[in-house]
């Protein structure tokens, strides 16, 4: 009995040790466990799980490409690889932003983060948010076919109003069940892989102040890296939808982006509402359509040079304001004054009040009739073009010149997406001695640089030059401070400097071989503050010059009819006999058979200037109707006095808004 008892005790001890070892192996995923795993410190595990989702996002882009191959079949293999690699930048941005709570929960420098319940919340959030991340990406594999763009936050507006969208969801689920299976497969794969990585217990090696000090430093570093990651790098502005234009043409942007990114980046933007003022497309088009028909009679391949002068208000131009100051007003643009007499001048109005919205209006004929600039809106990923993009199939080369720091206002990104071949900024100028210390390269030097670079372009070409010296603080080089006149406004001496730079530029290009075959447009991005009553008023504060120097003298003169920035592209293309359809939210300024107009939008209010009247409209009803006078607008509201005029203008503005909103939402900004 003694021997047997001793044997039992020894055997029981042996079995106990085996059970303990087996349990330990299961806890750590060692040999003998049913689910092999890996235990590491909390930072390593967090990083690995994020990398798993990043990999799945990358794989979902491959599926997006395969399911929509017909839309991207023109891409070469190397181009596809380049897009996939560049897309990681956008994947990482969305991943870090959406997983920020999970990252913070696992990075806070406190030991409670190792508690079982706390980790349950953290991993629960991780699985839920990334399930949704994958879901919207897979939805777009199919939904893209209907919109030709990635979903943006306006999808929630559609869902909230119900109607047809709610009816379509069940049908989508039924018709594309296989995409749901793929999504579920990815979710299961994510969970199975991530479950194998477990957080090790808190290390006992560091305690007290040492522990909190060390992990506070780690927390700060992680937070810094995460911010840089979801910003997309160290550049001036965080990456956005329009940034994709740096890498690919507009039509290929959906392949580069991911849907979580496009939704997150547009979530804070107020989206446009689809309009149904007119139920019939034919009734709508009869009142207004942005579709311009092809011209007949042969295309003339003139070079095109568009010069955009910063804050070049009509008020600063002496030739146009001889009645001011009792007939003694000299203005601050002697060079421009002389050019007016050699060209075709139009009474222009800006479509906005900022530079970032001006360039698309001038070059793409797309105004920003919303709270956000078009290039920063939910619709920046739409397929759009510009005069450079439209003329590229005809063999045109193109370049955009702006002396500001590269990345300023996102011009480099926009011009790439709009079809420009080259961008020249402060970096390309590459001589900091001519830097003004605030905005970029001084106008005089940069204008001369531009002249030389244009001379190197292959003809025919489209070139755009955008000045900057008339920006606050209104830089004027010291050698000109006592030469150029000051005015009633602080900006006016710098306006005179930019005008001087324009004169030197014109002198340079007149000697170049391409000059006589070039259409030159000179206009402003927007107005500056006003001094005289008209230019401080609601109409005059948008008044800018639009001057075109045509190669022939047939159209020379001053046209007093209303014009707007979005008229520039259709005027040029009409004059050149452009033989294809295109979209432009403006008119041919030389067409005397139509009534010209200008539209701008501020804080929910649309303003239409047409036929000597100004109508203000809030999207549902007209607010005011005024007659345009020499001092701006009359003080009498004529809405009830002139109901026929008010009704006609309201109908026209409704048609314009409906065309604009619906084409933005439905990605119909170009002819395809």
C-alpha positions as CSV (number, residue, x, y, z in Angstrom):
1,X,0.0,0.0,0.0
2,X,2.8,2.4,0.8
3,X,4.5,1.6,-2.5
4,X,1.3,2.0,-4.4
5,X,0.5,5.4,-2.7
6,X,3.9,6.6,-3.5
7,X,3.5,5.6,-7.1
8,X,0.1,7.4,-7.3
9,X,1.6,10.6,-5.8
10,X,4.5,10.6,-8.3
11,X,2.2,9.8,-11.2
12,X,-0.2,12.6,-10.2
13,X,2.6,15.1,-10.0
14,X,3.9,14.1,-13.4
15,X,0.4,14.4,-14.9
16,X,-0.1,17.8,-13.3
17,X,3.1,19.2,-14.8
18,X,2.1,17.9,-18.2
19,X,-1.3,19.6,-17.9
20,X,0.4,22.8,-16.8
21,X,2.8,22.7,-19.8
22,X,0.0,21.9,-22.2
23,X,-2.0,24.9,-20.9
24,X,1.0,27.1,-21.2
25,X,1.5,26.0,-24.8
26,X,-2.1,26.7,-25.6
27,X,-1.9,30.2,-24.1
28,X,1.1,31.1,-26.1
29,X,0.1,29.3,-29.3
30,X,2.9,26.7,-28.9
31,X,3.1,23.1,-30.0
32,X,-0.1,21.2,-29.3
33,X,-2.5,24.2,-29.4
34,X,-5.5,24.2,-31.6
35,X,-5.0,27.8,-32.6
36,X,-1.4,28.7,-33.2
37,X,-0.7,32.3,-32.1
38,X,1.9,34.9,-31.4
39,X,2.3,36.9,-28.2
40,X,4.2,40.2,-28.3
41,X,4.1,43.6,-26.7
42,X,1.1,45.8,-27.3
43,X,2.8,48.1,-29.8
44,X,3.9,45.2,-32.1
45,X,0.4,43.5,-32.0
46,X,-1.3,46.8,-32.8
47,X,1.0,47.4,-35.7
48,X,0.6,43.9,-37.1
49,X,-3.2,44.1,-37.0
50,X,-3.2,47.4,-38.8
51,X,-0.9,45.9,-41.4
52,X,-3.4,43.0,-41.9
53,X,-6.2,45.5,-42.8
54,X,-3.8,47.5,-45.0
55,X,-3.0,44.3,-46.9
56,X,-6.8,43.6,-47.3
57,X,-7.4,47.1,-48.6
58,X,-4.6,46.5,-51.1
59,X,-6.2,43.2,-52.2
60,X,-9.6,44.8,-52.5
61,X,-8.2,47.3,-54.9
62,X,-7.0,44.4,-57.1
63,X,-10.6,43.0,-57.0
64,X,-11.9,46.5,-57.9
65,X,-9.6,46.5,-60.9
66,X,-10.5,43.0,-62.0
67,X,-14.3,43.5,-61.7
68,X,-14.1,46.9,-63.6
69,X,-11.3,46.0,-66.0
70,X,-13.2,47.4,-69.0
71,X,-12.9,50.9,-67.5
72,X,-9.1,50.6,-67.0
73,X,-8.0,48.4,-69.9
74,X,-6.0,51.2,-71.5
75,X,-3.6,51.1,-68.6
76,X,-0.3,49.2,-69.1
77,X,0.9,46.7,-66.6
78,X,3.5,49.1,-65.3
79,X,0.9,51.8,-64.9
80,X,-1.4,49.6,-62.9
81,X,1.5,48.6,-60.6
82,X,2.3,52.3,-60.1
83,X,-1.3,53.1,-59.3
84,X,-1.5,50.2,-56.8
85,X,1.7,51.4,-55.1
86,X,0.6,55.0,-55.0
87,X,-2.7,53.9,-53.6
88,X,-1.1,52.7,-50.4
89,X,-0.6,56.3,-49.4
90,X,-4.4,56.8,-49.5
91,X,-5.1,53.4,-47.9
92,X,-2.8,54.3,-45.0
93,X,-4.4,57.7,-44.5
94,X,-7.9,56.2,-44.2
95,X,-6.7,53.3,-42.1
96,X,-5.0,55.5,-39.5
97,X,-7.8,58.0,-39.3
98,X,-10.6,55.4,-38.9
99,X,-8.5,53.3,-36.5
100,X,-7.3,56.3,-34.4
101,X,-9.5,55.3,-31.3
102,X,-8.0,51.8,-31.4
103,X,-4.5,53.1,-31.7
104,X,-5.0,55.5,-28.9
105,X,-6.6,52.9,-26.6
106,X,-3.5,50.7,-27.1
107,X,-1.0,53.5,-26.8
108,X,-2.1,55.4,-23.7
109,X,0.7,55.1,-21.1
110,X,-1.4,53.4,-18.4
111,X,-1.4,49.8,-17.3
112,X,-5.1,49.4,-17.3
113,X,-4.8,49.0,-21.1
114,X,-3.8,45.4,-20.4
115,X,-7.0,44.6,-18.6
116,X,-9.2,42.0,-20.3
117,X,-12.4,44.1,-20.4
118,X,-10.5,47.1,-21.8
119,X,-8.8,45.0,-24.5
120,X,-12.2,43.6,-25.3
121,X,-13.5,47.1,-26.1
122,X,-10.4,47.9,-28.1
123,X,-10.4,44.8,-30.3
124,X,-14.2,45.1,-30.6
125,X,-13.9,48.6,-32.1
126,X,-11.1,47.3,-34.3
127,X,-13.2,44.5,-35.8
128,X,-16.3,46.7,-36.2
129,X,-14.7,49.7,-37.9
130,X,-12.6,47.6,-40.3
131,X,-15.5,45.4,-41.2
132,X,-17.3,48.6,-42.3
133,X,-14.1,49.8,-44.0
134,X,-14.0,46.6,-46.1
135,X,-17.8,46.7,-46.7
136,X,-17.8,50.2,-48.4
137,X,-14.8,49.2,-50.5
138,X,-16.6,46.1,-51.7
139,X,-19.9,48.0,-52.4
140,X,-18.0,50.3,-54.7
141,X,-16.7,47.4,-56.7
142,X,-20.2,47.4,-58.2
143,X,-21.5,50.8,-57.5
144,X,-18.6,52.4,-59.3
145,X,-20.1,51.2,-62.6
146,X,-23.1,53.4,-62.2
147,X,-21.3,56.7,-61.1
148,X,-17.7,56.2,-62.4
149,X,-16.4,57.6,-59.2
150,X,-15.8,56.3,-55.6
151,X,-18.7,56.9,-53.2
152,X,-18.5,60.1,-51.1
153,X,-20.4,61.2,-48.1
154,X,-23.3,62.3,-50.2
155,X,-24.3,58.7,-50.2
156,X,-25.8,59.2,-46.8
157,X,-27.9,62.0,-48.1
158,X,-29.3,59.7,-50.7
159,X,-30.0,57.0,-48.1
160,X,-31.7,59.5,-45.7
161,X,-34.3,60.7,-48.3
162,X,-35.3,57.1,-49.1
163,X,-37.2,56.8,-52.4
164,X,-35.6,54.9,-55.2
165,X,-32.4,54.4,-53.4
166,X,-34.1,52.3,-50.7
167,X,-35.7,50.2,-53.4
168,X,-32.4,49.6,-55.1
169,X,-30.6,48.2,-52.1
170,X,-32.5,44.9,-52.0
171,X,-32.0,44.5,-55.7
172,X,-28.3,45.2,-55.4
173,X,-28.0,42.6,-52.7
174,X,-29.8,40.1,-54.9
175,X,-28.0,40.8,-58.1
176,X,-24.5,41.0,-56.6
177,X,-24.6,38.4,-53.9
178,X,-21.1,37.2,-54.9
179,X,-19.6,40.5,-53.8
180,X,-21.1,40.1,-50.4
181,X,-19.6,36.6,-50.1
182,X,-16.2,38.1,-51.0
183,X,-16.6,40.8,-48.4
184,X,-17.6,38.2,-45.7
185,X,-14.6,36.1,-46.8
186,X,-12.3,39.1,-46.2
187,X,-13.9,39.8,-42.8
188,X,-13.4,36.2,-41.7
189,X,-9.9,36.2,-42.9
190,X,-9.2,39.5,-41.0
191,X,-10.6,38.0,-37.8
192,X,-8.8,34.7,-38.1
193,X,-5.4,36.3,-38.8
194,X,-5.8,39.0,-36.1
195,X,-6.9,36.5,-33.4
196,X,-3.5,34.8,-33.7
197,X,-1.7,37.9,-32.4
198,X,-2.2,38.5,-28.7
199,X,-1.0,41.2,-26.3
200,X,1.6,40.1,-23.8
201,X,1.2,41.1,-20.1
202,X,2.8,44.4,-18.9
203,X,6.5,44.0,-18.5
204,X,7.6,44.1,-14.8
205,X,11.1,45.4,-15.7
206,X,9.9,49.0,-15.7
207,X,7.8,50.4,-12.8
208,X,6.6,53.6,-11.4
209,X,8.0,56.8,-12.9
210,X,10.3,54.9,-15.3
211,X,7.3,53.1,-16.8
212,X,5.1,56.2,-17.3
213,X,8.0,58.3,-18.5
214,X,9.0,55.7,-21.2
215,X,5.5,55.0,-22.4
216,X,4.5,58.7,-22.5
217,X,7.4,59.2,-24.9
218,X,6.3,56.3,-27.0
219,X,2.7,57.6,-27.0
220,X,3.9,61.0,-28.2
221,X,5.9,59.4,-31.0
222,X,3.1,57.2,-32.1
223,X,0.6,60.1,-32.1
224,X,3.0,62.2,-34.2
225,X,3.5,59.3,-36.7
226,X,-0.3,58.7,-37.0
227,X,-1.0,62.4,-37.7
228,X,1.7,62.4,-40.4
229,X,0.2,59.2,-41.8
230,X,-3.4,60.3,-42.1
231,X,-2.3,63.7,-43.4
232,X,-0.4,61.7,-46.1
233,X,3.0,63.2,-45.4
234,X,4.7,66.5,-44.5
235,X,3.3,68.6,-47.4
236,X,1.5,71.9,-46.9
237,X,-2.0,70.5,-47.1
238,X,-3.4,67.1,-46.1
239,X,-4.0,64.8,-49.0
240,X,-7.6,64.9,-50.4
241,X,-9.5,63.5,-53.4
242,X,-7.9,66.0,-55.8
243,X,-4.4,64.8,-54.7
244,X,-5.0,61.7,-56.7
245,X,-4.7,63.9,-59.8
246,X,-0.9,64.0,-59.2
247,X,-0.6,60.3,-59.9
248,X,-3.2,59.5,-62.6
249,X,-5.5,61.0,-65.1
250,X,-9.0,61.8,-63.9
251,X,-10.6,58.7,-65.3
252,X,-8.3,56.5,-63.3
253,X,-8.6,58.3,-60.0
254,X,-11.2,55.7,-58.6
255,X,-8.6,53.0,-59.0
256,X,-6.1,54.9,-57.0
257,X,-8.4,55.9,-54.2
258,X,-10.3,53.8,-51.7
259,X,-13.9,54.3,-50.6
260,X,-13.3,54.8,-46.9
261,X,-10.9,57.6,-47.8
262,X,-13.3,59.4,-50.2
263,X,-16.2,59.1,-47.6
264,X,-14.1,60.4,-44.7
265,X,-12.5,63.2,-46.6
266,X,-15.9,64.5,-47.8
267,X,-17.8,63.8,-44.6
268,X,-17.4,67.3,-43.2
269,X,-18.3,68.9,-46.5
270,X,-21.9,69.9,-47.1
271,X,-23.0,68.0,-50.2
272,X,-25.1,69.3,-53.0
273,X,-28.7,68.4,-53.3
274,X,-30.1,66.8,-56.4
275,X,-32.5,69.2,-57.9
276,X,-35.8,68.5,-59.7
277,X,-37.0,72.0,-60.5
278,X,-37.7,70.6,-64.0
279,X,-38.9,67.0,-64.3
280,X,-38.1,66.8,-68.0
281,X,-34.6,66.9,-69.4
282,X,-35.8,68.5,-72.6
283,X,-37.6,71.3,-70.6
284,X,-34.4,71.8,-68.6
285,X,-32.1,71.9,-71.6
286,X,-34.5,74.3,-73.4
287,X,-33.9,76.9,-70.7
288,X,-30.2,76.2,-70.1
289,X,-27.7,73.5,-71.0
290,X,-23.9,73.5,-70.4
291,X,-23.4,71.2,-73.4
292,X,-21.7,73.0,-76.2
293,X,-22.0,71.7,-79.7
294,X,-19.2,71.0,-82.1
295,X,-18.3,73.8,-84.5
296,X,-18.1,73.3,-88.3
297,X,-15.8,75.0,-90.8
298,X,-12.4,73.8,-89.7
299,X,-10.4,74.0,-86.5
300,X,-7.7,76.7,-86.2
301,X,-4.8,75.5,-84.0
302,X,-3.9,78.8,-82.4
303,X,-1.7,78.8,-79.3
304,X,-3.5,79.8,-76.2
305,X,-2.0,81.9,-73.4
306,X,-4.2,82.8,-70.3
307,X,-2.8,85.3,-67.9
308,X,-4.5,85.5,-64.5
309,X,-3.6,88.6,-62.5
310,X,-4.0,88.4,-58.7
311,X,-6.7,90.7,-57.3
312,X,-6.8,92.7,-60.6
313,X,-10.2,94.4,-59.9
314,X,-11.8,96.4,-62.6
315,X,-11.6,99.4,-60.1
316,X,-7.8,99.6,-60.5
317,X,-8.0,100.1,-64.3
318,X,-7.8,103.8,-65.2
319,X,-9.1,103.3,-68.8
320,X,-12.3,101.8,-67.6
321,X,-13.0,104.3,-64.8
322,X,-12.3,107.8,-66.4
323,X,-15.5,109.1,-64.7
324,X,-14.1,108.5,-61.1
325,X,-12.5,111.3,-59.0
326,X,-14.3,113.9,-61.0
327,X,-12.7,112.6,-64.3
328,X,-9.2,112.7,-62.8
329,X,-8.8,109.0,-62.0
330,X,-5.6,107.6,-63.4
331,X,-5.8,104.1,-62.2
332,X,-2.8,101.8,-61.5
333,X,-2.5,99.7,-64.7
334,X,-0.9,101.8,-67.5
335,X,0.2,98.6,-69.3
336,X,-3.2,97.0,-69.2
337,X,-4.8,100.3,-70.2
338,X,-2.7,100.3,-73.4
339,X,-3.5,96.7,-74.1
340,X,-7.3,97.3,-73.9
341,X,-7.0,99.5,-77.0
342,X,-5.4,96.6,-78.9
343,X,-7.8,93.8,-78.0
344,X,-11.4,92.8,-77.2
345,X,-12.6,93.8,-73.8
346,X,-15.5,92.3,-71.9
347,X,-17.3,93.6,-68.7
348,X,-16.3,90.6,-66.7
349,X,-17.5,89.3,-63.3
350,X,-15.7,86.8,-61.1
351,X,-17.7,83.7,-60.2
352,X,-16.3,83.8,-56.7
353,X,-14.0,85.7,-54.3
354,X,-11.1,83.3,-53.8
355,X,-8.1,82.2,-55.9
356,X,-8.7,78.5,-55.2
357,X,-12.1,78.6,-56.9
358,X,-11.1,81.0,-59.7
359,X,-8.7,78.7,-61.5
360,X,-11.2,75.9,-62.2
361,X,-13.7,78.6,-63.3
362,X,-11.3,80.1,-65.8
363,X,-9.6,77.0,-67.1
364,X,-12.4,74.3,-66.7
365,X,-15.4,76.6,-66.9
366,X,-16.6,75.1,-63.6
367,X,-17.8,77.6,-60.9
368,X,-18.0,76.7,-57.3
369,X,-21.7,77.1,-56.5
370,X,-21.3,75.5,-53.1
371,X,-19.8,76.1,-49.7
372,X,-16.5,74.4,-50.6
373,X,-14.2,75.1,-53.4
374,X,-14.8,72.7,-56.2
375,X,-11.3,71.2,-55.9
376,X,-11.8,70.7,-52.2
377,X,-15.3,69.4,-52.4
378,X,-16.9,65.9,-52.5
379,X,-16.8,66.2,-56.3
380,X,-13.1,66.8,-56.9
381,X,-12.8,63.2,-57.9
382,X,-15.4,63.6,-60.8
383,X,-14.2,63.3,-64.3
384,X,-13.5,66.9,-65.5
385,X,-11.2,68.5,-67.9
386,X,-10.0,72.0,-69.0
387,X,-9.0,73.8,-72.1
388,X,-5.6,72.0,-71.9
389,X,-7.3,68.6,-71.6
390,X,-9.8,69.4,-74.4
391,X,-7.0,70.4,-76.8
392,X,-4.5,67.7,-75.9
393,X,-6.0,65.2,-78.4
394,X,-5.3,67.8,-81.1
395,X,-1.5,67.7,-80.3
396,X,-1.4,70.6,-77.9
397,X,1.3,70.7,-75.2
398,X,0.4,72.6,-72.0
399,X,1.9,74.2,-68.9
400,X,0.7,76.1,-65.8
401,X,3.0,78.7,-64.2
402,X,2.6,80.1,-60.7
403,X,5.5,81.4,-58.6
404,X,4.0,80.3,-55.3
405,X,5.4,77.4,-53.2
406,X,4.5,74.1,-54.8
407,X,1.3,72.8,-53.3
408,X,-0.1,76.3,-52.7
409,X,-3.9,76.1,-53.1
410,X,-3.5,72.6,-54.6
411,X,-2.9,74.1,-58.1
412,X,-0.3,71.5,-59.0
413,X,-2.8,68.8,-58.2
414,X,-5.7,70.4,-60.0
415,X,-3.8,71.2,-63.2
416,X,-2.5,67.6,-63.4
417,X,-6.1,66.3,-63.1
418,X,-7.3,68.9,-65.6
419,X,-4.9,67.7,-68.3
420,X,-2.0,70.0,-68.1
421,X,1.4,68.4,-69.0
422,X,3.7,70.6,-66.9
423,X,3.6,72.6,-63.7
424,X,6.1,75.3,-62.9
425,X,6.2,76.8,-59.4
426,X,8.7,78.1,-56.9
427,X,10.6,74.7,-56.9
428,X,11.0,74.7,-60.6
429,X,12.2,78.3,-60.7
430,X,14.9,77.2,-58.2
431,X,16.4,80.6,-57.3
432,X,15.5,81.7,-53.7
433,X,17.2,85.1,-54.2
434,X,14.0,86.1,-56.0
435,X,11.7,84.8,-53.2
436,X,9.5,87.6,-51.7
437,X,9.6,86.1,-48.2
438,X,5.9,85.4,-48.1
439,X,4.1,83.9,-51.1
440,X,6.7,83.0,-53.7
441,X,8.8,84.3,-56.5
442,X,8.4,88.0,-57.4
443,X,6.2,88.7,-60.4
444,X,8.8,90.5,-62.5
445,X,11.4,87.7,-62.3
446,X,8.9,84.8,-62.6
447,X,7.1,86.4,-65.6
448,X,10.4,86.4,-67.4
449,X,11.1,82.8,-66.4
450,X,7.7,82.0,-67.8
451,X,8.3,83.7,-71.1
452,X,11.5,81.6,-71.6
453,X,9.7,78.3,-70.7
454,X,6.8,79.0,-72.9
455,X,9.2,79.6,-75.7
456,X,10.5,76.0,-75.2
457,X,7.0,74.4,-75.4
458,X,6.1,72.4,-78.5
459,X,3.5,74.3,-80.6
460,X,0.6,74.4,-80.6
461,X,0.4,75.0,-76.8
462,X,-1.9,76.1,-73.9
463,X,-0.1,78.0,-71.2
464,X,-1.5,79.7,-68.1
465,X,0.4,82.2,-66.0
466,X,-0.9,83.2,-62.6
467,X,0.7,86.2,-60.8
468,X,1.0,86.5,-57.0
469,X,2.7,89.8,-55.9
470,X,-0.6,91.6,-55.3
471,X,-1.3,89.2,-52.4
472,X,-1.3,90.7,-48.9
473,X,1.2,92.0,-47.6
474,X,1.4,93.5,-51.1
475,X,5.1,93.1,-51.8
476,X,6.8,95.7,-53.9
477,X,10.6,95.5,-54.4
478,X,12.6,98.3,-52.8
479,X,13.9,99.7,-56.1
480,X,10.3,100.4,-57.2
481,X,8.8,101.7,-53.9
482,X,9.5,105.4,-54.8
483,X,8.7,104.9,-58.5
484,X,5.3,103.3,-58.4
485,X,2.4,105.3,-57.1
486,X,0.4,104.5,-54.0
487,X,-3.3,104.8,-53.9
488,X,-6.3,104.9,-51.6
489,X,-6.0,101.2,-51.0
490,X,-2.8,99.4,-49.7
491,X,-2.9,96.9,-52.6
492,X,-2.7,99.5,-55.4
493,X,1.1,100.0,-55.4
494,X,1.5,96.2,-55.7
495,X,-1.1,96.2,-58.5
496,X,1.0,98.7,-60.3
497,X,4.1,96.5,-59.8
498,X,2.3,93.5,-61.2
499,X,1.1,95.6,-64.2
500,X,4.7,96.6,-64.7
501,X,5.8,92.9,-64.7
502,X,3.0,92.2,-67.2
503,X,4.4,94.9,-69.5
504,X,7.9,93.5,-69.4
505,X,6.4,90.0,-70.1
506,X,4.5,91.3,-73.1
507,X,7.7,93.0,-74.4
508,X,9.5,89.7,-74.1
509,X,7.0,87.5,-75.9
510,X,6.3,89.9,-78.7
511,X,9.8,89.0,-80.0
512,X,9.1,85.3,-79.9
513,X,8.2,83.3,-83.1
514,X,4.8,82.0,-81.8
515,X,3.4,85.3,-80.7
516,X,1.5,86.2,-83.9
517,X,-0.3,82.8,-83.8
518,X,-1.4,83.1,-80.2
519,X,-4.7,84.1,-78.5
520,X,-3.9,85.9,-75.2
521,X,-6.4,86.3,-72.4
522,X,-5.8,88.6,-69.5
523,X,-8.2,88.5,-66.5
524,X,-8.2,88.4,-62.7
525,X,-8.8,85.6,-60.3
526,X,-11.0,87.8,-58.1
527,X,-11.4,91.4,-56.9
528,X,-9.6,93.1,-54.0
529,X,-11.3,95.3,-51.5
530,X,-13.1,98.2,-53.1
531,X,-12.8,102.0,-52.5
532,X,-15.4,103.6,-54.7
533,X,-19.1,102.9,-53.9
534,X,-19.8,100.7,-57.0
535,X,-16.9,98.5,-56.3
536,X,-17.9,98.1,-52.7
537,X,-21.4,97.1,-53.7
538,X,-22.8,93.6,-54.2
539,X,-22.3,93.7,-57.9
540,X,-19.1,95.8,-58.3
541,X,-17.2,93.7,-55.7
542,X,-17.2,90.9,-58.4
543,X,-16.2,93.2,-61.3
544,X,-13.1,92.1,-63.1
545,X,-11.6,92.7,-66.6
546,X,-11.6,90.1,-69.3
547,X,-9.4,91.1,-72.2
548,X,-8.6,88.9,-75.2
549,X,-5.9,89.7,-77.8
550,X,-7.0,87.8,-80.9
551,X,-4.5,87.2,-83.7
552,X,-6.8,89.2,-86.1
553,X,-8.3,92.6,-85.5
554,X,-11.8,91.7,-86.5
555,X,-13.3,91.6,-83.0
556,X,-11.4,94.5,-81.5
557,X,-13.4,96.8,-79.2
558,X,-15.2,97.1,-75.9
559,X,-18.1,94.8,-75.3
560,X,-20.3,96.2,-72.5
561,X,-22.4,93.1,-72.1
562,X,-22.0,91.0,-69.0
563,X,-19.4,88.2,-69.0
564,X,-18.0,85.8,-66.4
565,X,-14.9,83.7,-65.9
566,X,-16.6,80.6,-67.1
567,X,-17.2,82.2,-70.5
568,X,-13.5,82.2,-71.3
569,X,-13.2,78.6,-72.4
570,X,-16.3,78.5,-74.6
571,X,-15.3,81.8,-76.2
572,X,-11.8,80.5,-77.1
573,X,-13.0,77.2,-78.4
574,X,-15.7,78.8,-80.4
575,X,-13.3,81.2,-82.0
576,X,-10.9,78.3,-82.8
577,X,-13.7,76.3,-84.4
578,X,-13.5,73.4,-81.9
579,X,-15.2,70.5,-83.5
580,X,-16.3,68.3,-80.6
581,X,-18.9,68.5,-77.9
582,X,-17.8,69.7,-74.4
583,X,-19.2,70.8,-71.1
584,X,-18.8,74.5,-70.0
585,X,-20.9,76.5,-67.6
586,X,-20.5,79.7,-69.6
587,X,-21.2,81.2,-73.0
588,X,-19.3,82.4,-76.1
589,X,-18.8,86.1,-75.2
590,X,-18.7,86.9,-79.0
591,X,-22.2,85.4,-79.6
592,X,-24.6,88.3,-79.9
593,X,-27.6,86.1,-80.3
594,X,-27.9,85.2,-76.6
595,X,-28.3,87.2,-73.4
596,X,-25.2,87.0,-71.3
597,X,-25.2,86.5,-67.6
598,X,-23.0,85.9,-64.5
599,X,-23.7,83.7,-61.5
600,X,-22.0,83.5,-58.1
601,X,-22.8,81.9,-54.8
602,X,-22.2,83.0,-51.2
603,X,-23.4,81.2,-48.0
604,X,-26.4,79.5,-49.5
605,X,-27.4,82.5,-51.7
606,X,-27.2,82.4,-55.5
607,X,-26.9,85.7,-57.4
608,X,-27.8,86.0,-61.1
609,X,-26.7,89.2,-63.0
610,X,-28.6,89.4,-66.2
611,X,-30.3,91.9,-68.5
612,X,-29.5,94.9,-66.2
613,X,-31.0,93.2,-63.1
614,X,-29.7,91.2,-60.1
615,X,-31.7,88.4,-58.6
616,X,-30.9,86.8,-55.3
617,X,-32.2,83.2,-54.8
618,X,-31.9,80.9,-51.8
619,X,-32.5,77.6,-53.6
620,X,-36.2,77.5,-53.0
621,X,-37.5,81.1,-53.5
622,X,-36.3,84.4,-54.9
623,X,-35.4,86.9,-52.2
624,X,-34.7,90.2,-54.0
625,X,-34.7,91.7,-57.5
626,X,-32.7,94.9,-58.1
627,X,-31.8,97.0,-61.0
628,X,-28.1,97.5,-61.6
629,X,-27.1,101.1,-61.5
630,X,-23.9,103.1,-61.8
631,X,-23.5,102.9,-58.1
632,X,-24.2,99.2,-57.8
633,X,-27.8,98.2,-57.2
634,X,-30.8,100.4,-56.6
635,X,-32.2,100.2,-53.1
636,X,-35.7,99.3,-54.2
637,X,-36.7,95.6,-54.2
638,X,-38.5,95.1,-57.5
639,X,-39.6,91.5,-56.8
640,X,-43.3,92.3,-56.7
641,X,-43.1,95.3,-59.0
642,X,-41.6,93.3,-61.9
643,X,-42.9,89.8,-61.4
644,X,-42.4,88.7,-65.1
645,X,-38.7,89.6,-65.0
646,X,-38.3,88.0,-61.6
647,X,-40.0,84.8,-62.8
648,X,-37.9,84.6,-66.0
649,X,-34.7,85.1,-64.1
650,X,-35.7,82.6,-61.4
651,X,-36.5,79.9,-64.0
652,X,-33.2,80.5,-65.7
653,X,-31.3,80.3,-62.4
654,X,-33.1,77.2,-61.4
655,X,-32.1,75.5,-64.7
656,X,-28.5,76.6,-64.2
657,X,-28.4,75.2,-60.6
658,X,-30.1,71.9,-61.6
659,X,-27.6,71.4,-64.4
660,X,-24.7,72.2,-62.0
661,X,-25.8,70.2,-59.0
662,X,-27.0,67.1,-60.8
663,X,-24.0,66.9,-63.1
664,X,-21.7,67.2,-60.1
665,X,-23.5,64.5,-58.2
666,X,-23.8,62.2,-61.2
667,X,-20.3,62.8,-62.4
668,X,-21.3,64.3,-65.8
669,X,-18.9,67.2,-66.0
670,X,-17.4,66.0,-69.3
671,X,-18.5,64.4,-72.5
672,X,-17.6,60.7,-72.5
